[in-house]
Amino acid sequence: MLNIGFRMKSVEYMKFYNTCLENKVRIRAVHENGLDSLRVSTHIYNTTNDVDKLIELIKKV
């Protein structure tokens, strides 16, 4: 499993988290210890389409 944590300069993390939920892309919002970031966990159950969908959402914002 690969975990990637990130923040976005252009959009508040919970707003992007909700956008992902609306588009059926599952990620995690991490607010613990003031991180206010997002985490993506990929593993063998994800397809390239899943990853491509997330990348397209990131590009849109």
N, C-alpha and C positions, 0 to 999 in steps of 0.2 A: 504494500500500500504506500502511496506517495501522498503526503500532506503538503499543501502549499498555502501559506498565509500571506495576505496582501491587504493594502489599503488603496483607495482610489482618491486621487486629488480632486477630481471633478464632481464627485457625488458622495453624499453622506452614506456611510456603510449600511445603515438599516434601510435606506431607500433602495439601494441596489439589491440588498437581501430580499426585500419584498418584490422587486422586479423579477428576481430569479424564481421566487415562489409562484408568481403569476404565470411564469413561462415554464413551469414544471422542471426547473433546474434546481437540484438540491445542493445547497451549500450551507455553511454554518456561520452565523454571526457570532463573533467573539468579543464580548464586552468585559470579560474578567480582567482585573488589574489595569483597567483603562486602555486596553489594547485597541478597542473600537476598530476591529478589522474583520476580514472575511477569511474563511478557510475552505479550501477545496480538497477533498480526499478522493483520490482515484484508486481504483483497484481492478481486478480482473472482470468485475461485473459491469464496468463502464465500457461503452462503445466509443469509437471515434466520433460518432454523431453526437453523443453526450458532450464531449469535450468541445466539439465545433460549435454546438449551441451556446455553451458558456462563452466562448470566445466572441461569438457574434453579439451577445448581450453586452459584453465589455466594450466592444467597438462602438456600439450604439451610444453609450454614455460618454 
